[in-house]
């Protein structure tokens, strides 16, 4: 293993999953060993652009960017027979074929609060890479054990490790608490006598403001889901610590969402899109770029807390009847999902 209680795996372009065993593995079957000396699994390299002031001391920083990440894994494919070693080697090389796409490097770290506590697995972190070189290798054998050694080099276009599962957040609040056991609930201690009991949430209320936590160490771009009905212009705001609007994602034309339609705003790198479709997933995807204000920002979530609000543009001077009709046509619900990203394993 790379470190104690760290599991490293590679999922090939063909979907085959390889778990890299620790050095000292007993070769009763073919295995791929990860030997000491792996590099490129912590922070990626950064390039910072800065300019000198022409007439005063010092300078100023323009921007910083992470370069593509390069990972080096010293591997040994080992087996009790040469036939088994060759079979695993050929299958592994085929799984790395960059002409078929990207491989997935998966790492699982284990934590232990105290030495007496059991190890607990953290969420898996994933890095998508393409094979560069290192599988030229060299074969040898000794005492009836056959092996081939390699220095596998992978390169990741997106240099950050990501969670495997998206984090989903709904703009909903449960304000009413009903006792789980006791008076006013559907259960009691003995079936007849009310008791104190516990509380459960009921009667959810859709809200327009929420603080969303990004647990990662890197800014990430979300995927917004706005479910109709919605027939007016609106904005999604990001607020600073003082509550002021820092950034705004604006739609300057009404999207015309029905109650069974959802507007999707996808901001992920290489997947930017705006469309609407049936909420149940049926039917075609209708592009909605015509409603988006291209001068507004598609802003990301910063690491930590992000204060977000949905602002629906409401006409003024309506009569009570007109306002009731307007609310019927403009009562959207919203949720957002994103993939937390990390600097390293």
C-alpha positions in Angstrom: 0.0 0.0 0.0 1.0 3.6 -0.5 0.4 4.4 3.2 -1.0 2.3 6.0 -4.7 1.7 5.5 -4.8 3.4 2.1 -6.5 1.5 -0.8 -5.5 2.5 -4.4 -7.4 1.2 -7.3 -7.4 1.8 -11.1 -10.6 1.4 -13.2 -9.6 0.8 -16.8 -11.1 2.2 -20.0 -12.9 -1.2 -20.3 -14.4 -0.9 -16.8 -12.1 -3.5 -15.3 -11.2 -2.6 -11.7 -7.7 -3.4 -10.4 -6.9 -3.1 -6.7 -3.2 -2.5 -6.1 -1.9 -4.8 -3.4 0.7 -4.0 -0.8 4.4 -4.9 -1.1 4.9 -8.3 0.5 1.8 -9.8 -1.1 2.0 -13.6 -1.1 2.0 -14.6 -4.8 -0.5 -17.5 -4.6 -2.4 -15.7 -7.4 -1.5 -13.0 -9.9 -1.6 -9.5 -8.5 -0.5 -5.9 -9.2 1.7 -4.5 -6.4 2.1 -0.8 -5.6 5.6 -0.3 -4.4 7.1 2.6 -2.4 7.8 5.8 -4.3 4.5 6.9 -5.8 4.4 10.6 -6.7 1.8 13.1 -7.8 -1.0 12.2 -5.4 -1.0 15.3 -3.2 -1.2 18.9 -4.3 -0.9 19.6 -8.1 1.6 22.1 -9.4 0.4 25.7 -9.7 1.5 28.5 -12.1 1.0 32.0 -10.7 1.1 35.0 -13.2 2.4 38.2 -11.7 3.7 41.5 -13.1 6.2 44.0 -11.8 5.1 47.6 -11.2 7.1 49.9 -13.6 8.0 52.7 -11.2 7.3 51.5 -7.6 8.6 48.6 -5.5 7.0 45.1 -5.9 4.3 43.9 -8.2 0.9 42.3 -8.3 -0.6 38.9 -8.9 -2.9 38.4 -11.8 -4.0 34.8 -11.5 -3.1 31.3 -10.4 -3.9 28.1 -12.2 -3.2 24.4 -11.6 -1.4 22.5 -14.3 -2.4 19.1 -15.5 -1.4 16.6 -12.9 1.1 13.8 -13.6 1.0 10.7 -11.4 3.8 8.2 -11.1 3.1 4.7 -9.7 5.9 2.1 -9.3 4.2 -1.2 -10.0 5.1 -4.9 -10.0 2.9 -7.5 -11.6 3.6 -10.8 -9.8 2.3 -14.3 -10.2 3.2 -17.9 -9.3 3.4 -18.9 -13.0 4.5 -16.9 -16.1 1.2 -17.8 -17.7 -0.8 -16.0 -15.0 1.6 -13.1 -14.9 1.4 -12.6 -18.7 -2.4 -12.9 -18.7 -2.8 -10.2 -16.0 -0.2 -8.0 -17.7 -1.9 -8.1 -21.1 -5.3 -7.4 -19.6 -3.9 -4.5 -17.5 -2.1 -2.9 -20.5 -5.3 -3.2 -22.6 -7.2 -1.5 -19.8 -4.8 1.5 -20.0 -5.2 2.1 -23.7 -5.5 5.9 -24.1 -7.1 5.6 -27.5 -10.2 4.3 -25.8 -10.5 7.0 -23.2 -9.6 7.9 -19.6 -8.8 5.6 -16.7 -10.0 6.3 -13.2 -7.6 6.4 -10.3 -9.5 5.7 -7.0 -8.1 6.2 -3.5 -9.8 5.4 -0.2 -8.2 6.7 3.0 -9.0 5.3 6.4 -9.3 7.4 9.6 -8.9 6.4 13.2 -9.9 8.7 16.0 -7.8 6.9 18.6 -5.5 3.9 18.3 -8.2 1.7 19.9 -10.9 2.7 17.5 -11.5 0.7 14.3 -10.5 2.1 11.0 -13.3 3.9 9.2 -13.3 4.5 5.4 -13.6 8.0 4.1 -15.5 8.7 0.9 -13.6 7.5 -2.2 -11.7 10.2 -4.2 -11.4 9.9 -8.0 -9.0 11.2 -10.5 -9.5 10.7 -14.3 -6.3 10.2 -16.2 -4.9 9.1 -19.5 -1.9 6.7 -19.8 1.3 8.3 -20.9 4.1 5.7 -20.5 5.9 3.3 -18.2 4.4 0.0 -19.3 7.5 -0.9 -21.3 8.7 -2.8 -18.3 11.1 -5.6 -17.6 10.5 -9.2 -16.8 12.2 -11.5 -14.3 11.8 -14.6 -12.1 13.2 -16.1 -9.0 12.4 -19.2 -6.9 9.4 -20.0 -9.0 7.9 -16.5 -8.8 7.5 -14.5 -12.0 7.2 -10.7 -12.1 7.4 -7.6 -14.3 8.2 -4.1 -13.0 6.9 -0.8 -14.4 6.9 2.9 -13.7 3.4 3.8 -14.7 2.9 7.5 -15.6 -0.7 8.9 -15.8 -1.7 12.4 -16.6 -4.9 14.1 -15.4 -6.5 16.9 -17.5 -8.5 18.0 -14.5 -5.9 18.1 -11.7 -8.2 17.7 -8.7 -9.5 14.6 -7.0 -13.3 14.4 -7.0 -16.0 12.6 -5.0 -17.6 9.7 -6.7 -21.1 10.8 -5.6 -22.7 14.2 -6.2 -23.9 16.2 -3.2 -27.6 17.1 -3.6 -29.2 20.0 -1.7 -32.8 21.0 -1.9 -34.1 24.4 -1.0 -36.6 23.0 1.6 -37.0 23.5 5.3 -39.0 21.3 7.8 -40.4 23.7 10.3 -43.2 21.6 11.9 -42.1 19.0 14.4 -44.6 16.3 15.4 -43.9 13.9 18.3 -42.8 10.5 17.2 -44.4 8.9 20.3 -47.0 10.6 22.4 -49.9 13.0 22.1 -50.6 14.3 18.6 -48.5 11.6 16.9 -49.3 8.3 15.2 -47.6 6.3 18.0 -47.8 6.2 21.8 -45.9 4.4 24.5 -48.6 1.7 25.1 -51.0 2.5 22.4 -53.4 4.5 24.6 -51.3 6.7 26.9 -49.6 9.8 25.4 -45.9 9.9 26.0 -43.0 12.4 25.5 -41.6 10.7 22.5 -39.2 12.0 19.9 -39.8 14.4 17.1 -40.1 13.9 13.4 -40.2 16.5 10.6 -43.3 17.1 8.6 -44.9 19.7 6.4 -41.9 20.7 4.3 -41.6 24.4 3.2 -39.8 25.3 0.0 -37.5 28.3 0.6 -35.6 30.7 -1.6 -32.4 31.3 0.6 -30.0 28.7 1.8 -26.4 28.3 3.0 -24.7 25.5 1.0 -21.4 24.0 2.3 -18.7 22.9 -0.1 -16.6 20.4 1.9 -13.9 20.3 -0.7 -10.7 22.4 -1.1 -11.4 23.6 -4.6 -14.1 25.8 -6.1 -16.7 23.6 -7.9 -19.4 24.5 -10.5 -22.9 23.3 -9.6 -25.9 21.9 -11.5 -29.1 23.9 -10.8 -32.6 22.3 -11.0 -35.5 24.8 -11.1 -38.9 23.1 -11.3 -41.9 25.0 -12.6 -44.3 26.5 -12.8 -42.3 29.6 -13.6 -43.3 32.3 -16.1 -41.2 35.3 -15.1 -37.6 36.4 -15.1 -35.4 35.4 -12.1 -31.9 35.3 -10.8 -29.8 33.1 -8.6 -27.6 35.2 -6.3 -24.4 34.5 -4.3 -24.0 36.7 -1.3 -20.9 37.8 0.6 -20.4 37.6 4.3 -22.3 40.9 4.8 -25.3 39.7 2.8 -24.6 41.8 -0.3 -25.0 40.3 -3.8 -21.5 39.2 -4.9 -22.5 37.4 -8.1 -25.7 36.8 -10.0 -26.9 34.2 -12.6 -29.7 36.0 -14.4 -32.5 34.9 -16.8 -33.8 38.1 -18.5 -36.6 36.3 -20.3 -39.4 34.1 -18.8 -38.5 30.4 -19.2 -42.2 29.4 -19.5 -41.9 26.3 -17.2 -44.9 24.2 -16.7 -45.5 22.4 -13.4 -44.1 19.2 -14.8 -41.0 20.8 -16.3 -37.5 21.4 -14.9 -34.9 23.9 -16.1 -31.4 22.5 -15.8 -28.4 24.9 -15.6 -25.2 22.8 -15.9 -22.0 24.6 -15.2 -19.5 21.8 -14.9 -16.2 22.1 -16.8 -16.7 20.9 -20.4 -20.4 20.3 -19.9 -21.9 23.8 -19.7 -25.5 23.7 -20.9 -29.0 25.2 -20.2 -32.1 23.3 -21.2 -35.5 22.2 -19.9 -37.2 18.8 -20.0 -39.9 16.9 -18.3 -39.3 16.4 -14.6 -39.7 12.7 -14.9 -37.0 12.6 -17.6 -39.3 11.7 -20.5 -39.4 13.7 -23.7 -36.7 15.8 -25.4 -34.3 18.4 -24.0 -35.2 21.9 -25.1 -32.3 24.4 -25.2 -32.9 27.5 -23.2 -29.9 29.7 -23.9 -32.2 32.3 -25.4 -33.5 33.1 -21.9 -30.1 33.4 -20.2 -28.4 36.8 -19.7 -25.0 36.1 -21.2 -23.5 39.1 -19.3 -24.2 37.4 -15.9 -21.9 35.0 -14.1 -22.0 31.2 -14.0 -20.4 31.4 -10.6 -18.9 28.4 -8.6 -19.1 27.4 -5.0 -16.1 28.4 -3.0 -14.8 25.9 -0.3 -16.8 26.3 2.9 -20.2 28.0 3.2 -21.9 29.7 0.3 -25.0 31.9 0.9 -27.4 31.5 -2.0 -30.8 32.9 -2.9 -33.4 32.5 -5.6 -34.9 35.9 -6.6 -38.1 35.9 -8.6 -39.0 39.1 -10.3 -42.5 40.0 -9.2 -44.6 42.8 -10.9 -45.8 45.6 -8.7 -49.3 47.2 -8.4 -51.2 43.9 -8.8 -54.6 43.5 -7.3 -55.1 40.6 -4.8 -56.8 38.6 -7.5 -54.0 39.2 -10.0 -51.4 38.4 -7.3 -53.1 35.1 -6.5 -53.1 34.2 -10.2 -49.5 35.2 -10.6 -48.4 33.1 -7.7 -50.2 30.1 -9.2 -48.0 30.5 -12.3 -44.8 31.3 -10.5 -44.2 29.0 -7.6 -41.0 27.2 -8.5 -38.9 24.8 -6.4 -35.1 24.6 -6.6 -32.3 22.1 -5.8 -28.6 22.0 -6.7 -26.0 19.3 -6.9 -22.2 19.4 -7.2 -19.1 17.2 -7.0 -16.7 18.2 -4.2 -13.1 18.4 -5.3 -9.8 18.1 -3.4 -6.2 19.1 -3.9 -5.0 15.5 -3.2 -5.8 12.1 -1.7 
